[in-house]
Amino acid sequence: MEMTEKTFDLNVRDDGIAVMTMDVPGETMNTLRAEFVPEMTELLAQIRADQRIKGLVVISGKKDSFVAGADIAMLDACDTRDKASELSAAGHQVFGELEKLEIPVVAAIHGACLGGGLELALACHKRVCTDDGKTMLGLPEVQLGLLPGSGGTQRLPRLIGIAKALDMMLTGKQIRPKQALKMGLVDDVVPQTILLQAAIELAQKGKKRPKRKATLMELVLERTHFGRNILFDQALKQVERKTQGNYPAPPKIIDCVRIGADEGMAAGLATESRYFGELVMTAESAALRSIFFATTEMKKETGADGAESRPLKKAVVLGGGLMGGGIASVTISKAKLPVRVKDISEKGLSNALSYAYKLLDKGVKRRHISAAQRDKQMALMSTTTEYIGVHDADIVVEAVFEDLKLKHQMVQDIERECTAHTVFASNTSSLPIGQIAAVASRPENVIGLHYFSPVEKMPLVEVIAHEKTSSETIATTVAFARKQGKTPIVVKDGAGFYVNRILALYMNEAAQLLLEGQSVEHLDQALVKFGFPVGPITLLDEVGIDVGAKIAPILEQELGERFRAPAAFEKLLQDERKGRKNGKGFYLYGKKKSKKKQVDSSVYKVLGITPGVASENAQLAQRCVVQMLNEAVRCLDEGIIRNARDGDIGAIFGIGFPPFLGGPFHYIDTLGAAKLVAILEGYQQQFGQRFAPCERLKTMATTGQRFFE
């Protein structure tokens, strides 16, 4: 019989403490798989039978992770609810045996301890973790449309209390070591050098751990049936408000915890495995898992036909405004690269410095980083009003005004001041890169790098190559964006690129609905209900009405009539309405902080409309969304995006397209191309040519073809 490599290794020390090391062969990280169950069961039987063993330490053989969770591909392979439930039940059985061991069991945690990894640690009697920045504990299953399926919904509330456990499971947030110690999730935090030693000492002290003192709130709300009901009701209301009922996992997580608290552990575990099976089979979880696979796949790509990135040792940012300050700050905090900010005014430079300092200082206040780390990162940022200290830059990111002449000037300045290899990346949101590169003597170094605002929060960047951009320049820019913690998609040059182009038609349609008499609240509400994080009118106020008005004519000129923005924009600008930035837009921005944003009803008069023609929410959302879907397919057809996967990631990470729908292309597959064409043609008859379905969609409608097979 062929010997398979083992995942678990058991070493019994002379003092009777056994060390079980988990090291999945051939993988950089440990993940849990169903095939480990027999091996673990056998090992536990061996431990029970060995009289010498007085305690057990569970540790990882990987350099920087404990266990990163369950293997997602294993879940994807489940084709029935029962198979998925069986996986959960197998986890319950083996972790239950671990927990039932007579000897003390201690988890020694360094690096990522997530999902099934934390559930393994929760089944141990005690936990110790390192104080390293790489150490994070969490149950992020909700982000994949799932719930913790190996006892997490039962053991976590019993350990840290119901309210804190629900918060962790419903948000998927990751907890840092100090926080974990404070909340009772771990028993000790130690430097990595003494992790094993500390775990051995904890095991030698026996199974008993000091009982966590319940807070008054816990005694009132968590230890009585009546109190718990209030807590669960509040949690459900909050979840409903946040998810608009679009995600099935959060209410099921709450139910598992409730049943476990009211009826005991066995009932809680039975509910957990049943719900786990149901959730694995939902369309929402399949869509969220597809996003996970897509982003994992993209991390391995350079974006350029096999070309390697050039070394990145220093960056320069031109312009110290909101975008420039944001780009510089993620360069020092995430990429840990020295950055020199160049601006014509000292004011711009001090803005960029204070922007970066405020963001880092937030990390200090939340105890994510120390004051010394903040100062060390700030020291990576320097400023200049002249072209001094920029000659050795590997990449220059230009973040000046959307003015072609000014951008031409920047290209020429950088070619004069920097080396022949310096990449010139323009953070333009609408100007074609080919036009910016037109004056360059080294056009192969010119590329677009379009960030979304606010830079520190938005995960996407578009890397835009024009016809002459070299493969090395693409690879270097993609590598730079990844270092900044971004998800880059490589797109072809063209007005609006991909994200702003599909967004423009969606926003135009929303404006059209407003002019037909929809109220601002009703419209925003309809799209939030559909699954967008904010409604289109709120978004317009946030981005700036003036910015929208500037981009629209560029898109119309390059892409044609269907991009014509409603004329009403002019009226808004004449009335000095720019949105949040000048405190005057569709909503009121006063000094008073009220919970709910109020619409500035005087906007209706400016637009010359009377709100109140209320159609169904679903139809309002449909009219805006089908415009976006149709344009996304056009972008794929024209080669603006390389594939449907990039189109999905771009829409989700760039404009908050509802993740549970998997992105525009996944959503079209779900709807069926024929249905989408019928909807578009219906609107085309009613409202005109802007709804005409593109050729590729019509072909797919007749052939029954899909984007993802």
C-alpha positions in Angstrom: 0.0 0.0 0.0 1.3 3.5 -0.9 2.2 5.6 2.1 0.7 9.1 2.1 2.5 11.9 3.8 1.3 12.7 7.2 -0.2 16.1 8.2 0.2 15.6 12.0 3.3 14.7 13.8 3.3 13.7 17.5 6.3 14.1 19.7 6.2 13.0 23.4 8.7 14.9 25.5 10.4 13.5 28.6 8.2 15.7 30.9 5.1 14.0 29.6 3.9 16.9 27.4 3.1 15.8 23.9 3.5 18.3 21.0 1.2 17.7 18.0 2.5 19.7 15.0 0.2 20.3 12.0 2.0 20.8 8.7 0.0 20.1 5.5 2.6 18.7 3.0 3.4 20.9 0.0 1.3 23.9 1.1 2.4 27.3 2.3 -0.5 27.5 4.8 -2.4 24.9 6.8 -6.0 24.4 5.8 -8.5 21.8 7.2 -9.7 19.0 4.9 -12.1 16.1 5.4 -9.3 13.6 4.7 -7.5 14.7 7.9 -10.3 13.3 10.1 -9.2 9.6 10.1 -5.6 10.7 10.8 -6.6 12.9 13.7 -9.0 10.4 15.1 -6.2 7.7 15.1 -3.8 10.2 16.7 -6.2 11.0 19.5 -6.8 7.3 20.2 -3.0 6.9 20.5 -2.8 9.9 22.9 -5.6 8.4 25.1 -3.9 5.0 25.2 -0.4 6.4 26.1 -0.1 6.6 29.9 3.1 8.8 29.7 1.2 11.8 28.2 0.2 14.3 30.8 -0.7 17.2 28.5 -0.9 18.1 24.8 0.2 21.2 22.8 -1.2 21.8 19.3 1.1 23.9 17.1 1.7 24.7 13.5 4.7 23.6 11.5 4.2 26.6 9.1 6.4 29.7 9.4 3.7 32.3 9.6 0.3 30.7 10.1 -1.5 28.5 12.5 -4.5 27.3 10.4 -6.0 29.6 7.8 -9.4 27.8 7.8 -11.1 25.1 5.9 -10.2 24.3 2.3 -12.8 26.2 0.3 -12.4 24.0 -2.8 -13.6 21.1 -0.6 -16.8 23.0 0.0 -17.2 23.8 -3.6 -17.0 20.1 -4.5 -20.1 19.4 -2.4 -23.1 18.8 -4.6 -25.7 18.1 -2.0 -26.8 19.7 1.3 -26.2 16.4 3.1 -22.6 16.1 1.9 -21.9 19.6 3.2 -23.6 18.8 6.5 -21.5 15.6 6.9 -18.3 17.7 6.6 -19.5 19.8 9.5 -20.6 16.8 11.6 -17.1 15.2 11.0 -15.5 18.3 12.3 -17.8 18.2 15.4 -16.9 14.6 16.1 -13.1 15.1 15.9 -13.0 18.4 17.8 -15.4 16.9 20.4 -12.9 14.1 21.0 -10.1 16.6 21.3 -12.1 18.6 23.9 -13.0 15.4 25.8 -9.4 14.4 26.4 -8.7 14.0 30.2 -5.4 15.7 29.8 -5.0 19.5 29.3 -4.9 20.6 25.7 -3.3 23.9 24.7 -3.3 25.6 21.3 0.0 27.5 20.5 -1.0 30.1 17.9 1.2 32.2 15.6 0.0 33.9 12.4 -3.4 33.4 10.9 -5.8 31.5 13.1 -9.1 31.8 11.1 -12.3 29.9 10.5 -11.8 26.2 11.2 -8.3 27.1 12.6 -9.9 29.1 15.4 -12.5 26.4 15.9 -9.7 23.9 16.4 -8.2 26.3 19.0 -11.6 26.7 20.7 -11.8 22.9 21.1 -8.6 23.1 23.1 -8.8 23.8 26.8 -6.4 26.8 26.7 -4.9 29.1 24.1 -1.7 31.1 23.9 -0.8 33.3 20.9 2.2 35.4 19.8 2.3 39.2 20.0 3.3 39.3 16.3 1.5 41.6 13.8 0.8 38.5 11.6 -1.2 36.8 14.4 -5.0 37.3 13.8 -7.9 35.3 15.2 -11.4 35.3 13.6 -14.3 33.4 12.2 -14.7 35.0 8.7 -17.1 32.4 7.3 -19.9 34.9 6.9 -17.9 36.6 4.2 -18.3 33.4 2.1 -22.0 33.2 2.8 -21.4 30.5 5.4 -21.4 30.0 9.2 -18.6 28.5 11.4 -19.4 24.8 10.9 -17.0 23.1 13.3 -18.5 24.1 16.6 -17.6 27.8 16.4 -21.2 29.0 16.9 -21.3 27.1 20.2 -17.8 27.3 21.7 -17.1 31.0 21.0 -20.2 32.4 22.9 -19.5 30.1 25.8 -15.9 31.4 26.0 -16.2 35.2 25.4 -20.0 35.9 25.9 -22.9 36.0 23.4 -22.7 39.7 22.3 -18.9 39.6 21.6 -19.2 36.3 19.8 -22.1 37.5 17.6 -20.1 40.6 16.7 -17.1 38.5 15.6 -19.2 36.0 13.6 -21.6 38.5 12.0 -18.8 40.8 10.8 -16.1 38.2 10.2 -13.7 40.7 11.8 -10.2 39.6 12.8 -9.0 40.1 16.3 -5.4 41.1 17.2 -3.5 39.5 20.1 -3.9 42.1 22.8 -7.6 42.4 22.0 -7.9 38.6 22.1 -6.3 38.5 25.6 -8.6 41.3 26.9 -11.8 39.6 25.7 -10.7 36.2 27.0 -10.3 34.5 23.6 -6.7 33.6 24.6 -5.1 33.0 28.0 -1.7 34.5 27.3 0.2 36.6 24.7 3.9 36.0 24.4 6.8 36.8 22.0 7.2 34.2 19.2 10.6 32.9 20.5 8.9 31.5 23.7 5.6 30.4 22.2 6.1 26.6 22.6 7.6 27.0 26.0 4.7 29.1 27.2 2.2 26.6 25.8 4.0 23.7 27.6 3.9 25.6 30.9 0.2 26.2 30.5 -0.4 22.5 29.8 1.6 21.7 33.0 -0.7 23.8 35.0 -3.7 21.6 34.2 -7.1 22.1 32.6 -8.6 24.6 34.9 -8.6 28.2 33.8 -9.7 31.2 35.8 -13.4 31.9 35.2 -14.0 35.0 33.2 -16.0 37.6 35.2 -19.2 38.4 33.5 -20.0 42.1 33.1 -23.3 43.5 34.5 -24.6 43.7 30.9 -23.9 40.0 30.4 -25.6 39.0 33.6 -28.7 40.9 32.6 -28.8 40.1 28.9 -27.0 36.8 28.5 -27.7 34.7 31.6 -31.5 34.9 31.4 -33.8 33.6 28.7 -35.7 36.9 28.6 -32.5 39.0 28.3 -31.1 36.8 25.6 -34.3 37.2 23.5 -33.8 41.0 23.6 -30.2 40.5 22.5 -31.1 38.2 19.6 -33.9 40.4 18.5 -31.6 43.5 18.4 -29.0 41.5 16.5 -31.6 40.4 13.9 -32.8 43.9 13.4 -29.3 45.2 12.9 -28.5 42.4 10.5 -31.7 43.1 8.5 -30.8 46.8 8.3 -27.2 46.0 7.1 -27.9 43.2 4.7 -31.5 44.2 3.5 -32.3 40.5 3.7 -29.9 39.7 0.8 -27.6 37.4 2.8 -29.0 34.2 4.4 -26.0 33.4 6.7 -26.3 36.1 9.4 -29.8 35.2 10.7 -28.8 31.5 10.7 -25.7 32.3 12.8 -27.9 34.1 15.3 -30.3 31.1 15.4 -27.5 28.6 16.1 -26.3 30.7 19.0 -29.8 31.1 20.3 -30.6 27.3 20.1 -27.2 26.5 21.8 -27.9 29.0 24.6 -31.5 27.8 25.2 -31.3 24.1 24.5 -27.7 23.2 25.1 -24.6 22.3 23.1 -25.8 19.1 21.4 -28.9 20.9 20.0 -26.7 23.9 18.9 -24.2 21.6 17.1 -27.0 19.7 15.3 -28.5 23.0 14.1 -25.0 24.3 13.1 -24.3 21.3 10.8 -27.8 21.4 9.3 -27.6 25.1 8.5 -24.0 24.7 7.3 -25.2 22.2 4.7 -28.0 24.5 3.6 -25.8 27.6 3.3 -23.1 25.8 1.2 -25.7 25.1 -1.4 -27.1 28.7 -1.6 -26.5 30.8 -4.7 -25.2 33.6 -2.5 -22.5 31.4 -1.0 -21.5 30.1 -4.4 -21.2 33.7 -5.7 -19.1 34.8 -2.7 -16.8 31.7 -3.0 -16.3 32.5 -6.7 -15.1 36.0 -5.7 -12.7 34.3 -3.2 -11.3 32.0 -5.9 -11.0 34.9 -8.5 -9.0 37.1 -6.1 -6.8 34.2 -5.1 -6.1 33.4 -8.8 -5.4 37.1 -9.6 -2.7 37.3 -6.9 -0.6 35.0 -8.9 -0.8 37.0 -12.1 1.6 39.7 -13.2 -1.0 41.1 -15.7 1.7 41.1 -18.5 2.6 38.2 -20.7 5.1 36.5 -18.4 7.1 39.8 -17.9 8.7 40.4 -14.5 8.3 43.5 -12.4 11.3 45.8 -12.1 12.6 46.3 -8.5 10.5 48.8 -6.5 12.6 50.8 -4.0 11.2 54.3 -4.1 8.0 56.1 -5.3 7.1 59.7 -6.1 3.6 61.1 -5.9 2.8 64.3 -7.9 0.1 66.4 -6.1 -0.7 66.5 -2.4 -4.5 66.7 -2.7 -7.0 64.2 -1.4 -6.0 61.5 -3.9 -2.2 62.2 -3.7 -2.3 62.2 0.1 -4.2 58.9 0.1 -1.8 57.3 -2.5 1.3 58.4 -0.5 -0.2 57.2 2.8 -0.9 53.6 1.5 2.6 53.6 0.0 4.2 54.2 3.4 1.8 52.2 5.5 1.0 49.1 3.4 3.9 49.0 0.8 6.5 50.2 3.4 8.2 52.1 0.5 9.8 55.5 0.8 7.7 58.1 -1.0 8.5 61.7 -2.0 5.5 64.0 -2.5 5.9 66.9 -5.0 3.4 69.7 -5.0 3.7 73.3 -6.2 2.5 74.7 -2.8 3.7 74.1 0.8 -0.1 73.9 1.7 -0.5 70.9 -0.6 2.5 69.2 1.0 1.4 69.8 4.6 -2.1 68.4 3.6 -0.5 65.2 2.3 1.6 64.8 5.5 -1.3 65.4 7.9 -3.6 63.1 5.8 -1.0 60.3 6.2 -0.3 61.1 9.9 -4.1 61.1 10.8 -4.6 57.7 9.2 -1.6 56.1 11.0 -2.5 57.8 14.3 -5.9 56.2 14.0 -4.1 52.8 14.0 -2.2 53.9 17.2 -5.5 54.9 18.9 -7.0 51.6 18.0 -3.8 49.9 19.3 -3.2 48.2 15.9 0.3 49.8 15.7 2.6 51.5 18.3 3.5 55.2 18.3 7.1 54.1 17.3 5.8 52.2 14.3 3.7 55.2 13.2 6.8 57.5 13.4 8.9 55.0 11.6 6.4 54.8 8.7 6.0 58.6 8.7 9.7 58.9 8.3 9.4 57.1 4.9 7.5 60.2 3.6 9.3 63.3 2.4 8.1 66.4 0.5 9.4 68.9 -2.0 8.1 71.9 -4.1 10.9 71.5 -6.6 12.0 68.4 -8.5 14.6 67.5 -5.8 15.2 64.0 -4.6 13.1 62.4 -7.3 15.7 61.2 -9.8 16.0 57.7 -8.4 12.2 56.9 -8.4 11.2 53.6 -9.8 7.5 54.7 -10.1 5.9 58.1 -10.2 2.2 58.4 -9.6 0.6 61.5 -11.0 -2.4 62.7 -9.1 -3.0 66.3 -10.4 -6.1 67.9 -11.8 -7.9 66.3 -14.8 -6.3 68.6 -17.3 -4.6 67.2 -20.3 -2.1 70.1 -20.7 -1.1 69.8 -17.1 -0.6 66.1 -17.3 1.5 66.5 -20.5 3.7 68.9 -18.5 4.1 66.3 -15.7 5.2 63.6 -18.2 7.8 65.9 -19.7 9.1 66.9 -16.2 9.5 63.3 -15.1 11.2 62.2 -18.3 13.7 65.1 -17.7 14.2 64.5 -14.0 14.1 60.7 -13.6 15.8 57.6 -15.1 15.0 55.9 -18.4 13.2 53.1 -16.5 11.0 55.2 -14.3 7.3 54.3 -14.7 4.9 57.2 -15.1 1.5 56.2 -13.8 -1.4 58.6 -14.1 -4.3 58.5 -11.7 -6.7 59.8 -14.2 -10.4 58.9 -13.9 -11.4 59.7 -17.5 -8.7 60.9 -19.8 -7.4 58.2 -22.2 -3.8 57.2 -21.3 -2.8 57.2 -25.0 -3.5 61.0 -25.0 -1.4 61.5 -21.9 1.4 59.5 -23.4 1.2 61.4 -26.7 4.0 63.8 -25.7 6.3 61.2 -24.1 9.6 60.3 -25.5 9.4 57.0 -23.6 5.7 56.1 -24.1 6.4 52.5 -23.1 6.9 53.7 -19.5 3.5 55.6 -19.4 0.5 53.8 -17.8 -2.7 54.6 -16.0 -3.2 53.7 -12.4 -6.7 54.7 -11.4 -7.5 54.7 -7.7 -10.9 55.1 -6.2 -11.8 57.5 -3.4 -11.0 57.3 -0.5 -7.8 55.5 -1.5 -7.2 53.9 1.9 -10.6 52.2 1.9 -11.3 51.2 -1.7 -9.6 47.9 -2.6 -9.6 48.2 -6.4 -7.2 49.9 -8.8 -7.4 49.9 -12.6 -4.1 49.4 -14.3 -4.6 50.9 -17.8 -2.2 50.1 -20.6 -2.2 52.1 -23.8 -1.0 50.6 -27.1 2.7 51.3 -26.5 2.9 50.4 -22.7 5.6 47.7 -22.2 5.0 44.4 -20.5 7.6 45.3 -17.8 5.7 48.6 -17.1 2.4 46.7 -16.6 4.1 44.0 -14.4 5.8 46.7 -12.3 2.6 48.7 -11.8 0.6 45.6 -10.8 3.3 44.7 -8.3 3.3 48.3 -6.9 -0.5 48.2 -6.5 -0.4 44.8 -4.7 2.3 46.1 -2.3 -0.2 48.8 -1.4 -2.7 46.1 -0.5 -4.8 46.8 -3.6 -6.6 44.4 -6.0 -5.4 45.5 -9.5 -7.3 44.7 -12.7 -5.6 45.3 -16.0 -7.8 47.2 -18.5 -7.4 48.5 -22.0 -7.2 52.2 -22.6 -10.5 54.0 -23.5 -12.7 56.7 -22.1 -13.9 56.0 -18.6 -11.9 52.7 -18.7 -14.1 50.0 -17.2 -15.5 51.0 -13.8 -16.4 54.6 -14.4 -17.8 53.6 -17.8 -20.3 51.1 -16.4 -21.0 53.4 -13.4 -21.8 56.4 -15.7 -24.8 54.8 -17.3 -26.1 53.5 -14.0 -25.9 57.0 -12.5 -27.4 58.6 -15.6 -30.4 56.3 -15.4 -30.8 57.2 -11.7 -30.8 60.9 -12.6 -33.4 60.2 -15.3 -35.6 58.5 -12.7 -35.3 61.5 -10.4 -36.3 63.8 -13.2 -39.4 61.6 -13.8 -40.5 62.4 -10.3 -38.9 59.8 -8.0 -37.9 61.1 -4.6 -34.2 61.1 -3.7 -34.9 58.8 -0.6 -37.0 56.3 -2.6 -34.4 56.0 -5.3 -31.5 55.5 -2.9 -33.5 53.1 -0.8 -34.3 51.0 -3.9 -30.7 50.5 -4.8 -29.6 49.8 -1.2 -32.4 47.2 -1.0 -31.0 45.7 -4.3 -27.6 45.3 -2.5 -25.5 48.4 -3.2 -23.7 49.9 -0.2 -25.1 53.3 -0.9 -27.7 54.7 -3.3 -26.8 56.5 -6.5 -27.8 59.9 -5.3 -25.8 59.6 -2.1 -22.9 58.4 -4.2 -23.2 61.5 -6.5 -23.1 63.8 -3.4 -20.0 61.9 -2.1 -18.1 61.9 -5.4 -19.0 65.5 -6.2 -21.7 66.7 -8.7 -19.1 68.8 -10.4 -16.9 65.7 -10.9 -19.8 63.9 -12.5 -20.5 66.8 -14.8 -16.9 67.0 -15.9 -16.6 63.3 -16.8 -20.0 63.0 -18.7 -19.0 65.1 -21.7 -15.7 63.2 -22.1 -17.6 59.9 -22.2 -20.3 61.2 -24.5 -17.7 62.6 -27.0 -15.7 59.3 -27.0 -18.5 56.7 -26.7 -21.6 58.3 -28.1 -25.1 59.5 -27.5 -26.1 56.9 -24.8 -23.7 58.6 -22.4 -25.4 62.0 -22.6 -26.1 63.1 -19.0 -29.4 64.7 -18.2 -29.2 68.4 -18.8 -30.4 69.0 -15.2 -26.7 68.7 -14.0 -26.2 72.2 -15.3 -29.0 73.6 -13.1 -27.4 72.0 -10.0 -24.0 73.5 -10.7 -25.5 76.9 -11.4 -27.1 76.6 -7.9 -23.5 76.0 -6.5 -24.4 72.4 -5.6 -21.3 70.2 -5.6 -22.3 67.7 -2.9 -20.7 66.9 0.4 -17.5 68.8 -0.4 -19.2 72.2 -0.2 -22.0 71.1 2.1 -24.6 71.6 -0.6 -26.1 68.8 -2.7 -29.1 66.5 -2.7 -28.7 65.9 1.1 -28.3 68.4 4.0 -24.9 68.6 5.6 -25.4 70.7 8.7 -23.4 70.9 11.9 -26.0 68.8 13.7 -25.2 65.1 13.7 -28.5 63.4 13.2 -28.7 59.6 12.8 -30.6 59.8 9.5 -29.4 61.9 6.6 -32.0 64.4 5.5 -32.8 65.3 1.9 -32.4 69.0 1.0 -35.9 69.3 -0.4 -35.0 72.6 -2.1 -33.2 70.6 -4.7 -36.5 69.6 -6.3 -37.3 73.2 -7.1 -33.9 73.7 -8.7 -34.5 70.7 -10.9 -38.1 71.8 -11.6 -39.7 68.6 -10.5 -42.3 67.4 -8.0 -41.4 64.1 -6.3 -44.0 61.6 -5.6 -44.4 59.2 -8.6 -43.5 56.1 -6.6 -42.9 52.9 -8.6 -41.9 49.6 -7.2 -38.4 49.5 -5.7 -37.5 46.5 -7.7 -38.3 48.2 -11.0 -36.3 51.3 -10.1 -33.3 49.2 -9.3 -33.7 47.1 -12.4 -33.7 50.1 -14.8 -30.4 51.4 -13.3 -28.7 48.0 -13.1 -29.5 46.6 -16.6 -27.7 49.7 -18.0 -24.6 48.7 -16.1 -24.9 45.0 -17.1 -25.3 45.9 -20.8 -22.3 48.2 -20.7 -20.2 45.6 -18.9 -20.8 43.2 -21.7 -19.8 45.9 -24.3 -16.5 46.4 -22.4 -15.8 42.7 -22.5 -16.6 42.7 -26.2 -14.3 45.6 -26.9 -11.5 44.0 -24.9 -11.5 46.8 -22.3 -11.5 44.0 -19.7 -9.6 40.8 -20.4 -12.3 38.4 -19.1 -15.6 38.2 -17.2 -13.8 37.4 -14.0 -12.0 40.8 -14.0 -15.2 42.5 -14.9 -16.9 40.9 -11.8 -14.0 41.8 -9.5 -13.8 45.4 -10.9 -17.5 46.1 -10.3 -17.6 44.5 -6.8 -14.4 46.1 -5.4 -14.7 49.4 -7.4 -18.3 50.4 -7.0 -19.8 48.0 -4.5 -21.8 45.9 -7.0 -23.6 43.4 -4.6 -21.1 40.7 -3.8 -23.9 38.1 -3.2 -24.7 38.3 -6.9 -21.1 37.5 -7.8 -20.6 40.5 -10.1 -22.3 41.7 -13.3 -21.3 38.7 -15.4 -22.2 36.1 -12.8 -25.5 37.9 -12.3 -26.2 37.8 -16.1 -25.6 34.1 -16.0 -28.0 33.7 -13.2 -30.7 35.8 -14.9 -30.0 34.3 -18.3 -28.9 36.4 -21.3 -32.4 35.9 -23.0 -34.2 37.3 -20.0 -31.8 40.3 -19.8 -32.3 41.0 -23.6 -36.1 40.9 -23.2 -35.9 43.4 -20.3 -33.6 45.7 -22.2 -35.8 45.6 -25.3 -38.9 46.4 -23.3 -37.2 49.5 -21.9 -35.9 50.4 -25.4 -39.5 50.5 -26.7 -40.5 52.6 -23.7 -37.5 55.0 -23.2 -35.4 54.8 -26.4 -32.1 53.7 -27.9 -30.0 54.0 -24.7 -31.4 50.6 -23.7 -30.6 48.8 -26.9 -29.0 45.5 -26.0 -25.4 45.0 -27.3 -24.7 42.5 -30.1 -22.9 40.0 -27.8 -25.9 39.7 -25.5 -28.3 39.1 -28.4 -26.1 36.3 -29.7 -25.9 34.8 -26.2 -29.6 35.0 -25.9 -30.1 32.9 -29.0 -27.3 30.4 -28.3 -28.0 30.0 -24.6 -24.2 30.7 -24.0 -22.9 31.7 -20.5 -19.9 33.6 -19.4 -18.9 31.0 -16.8 -19.5 27.4 -17.7 
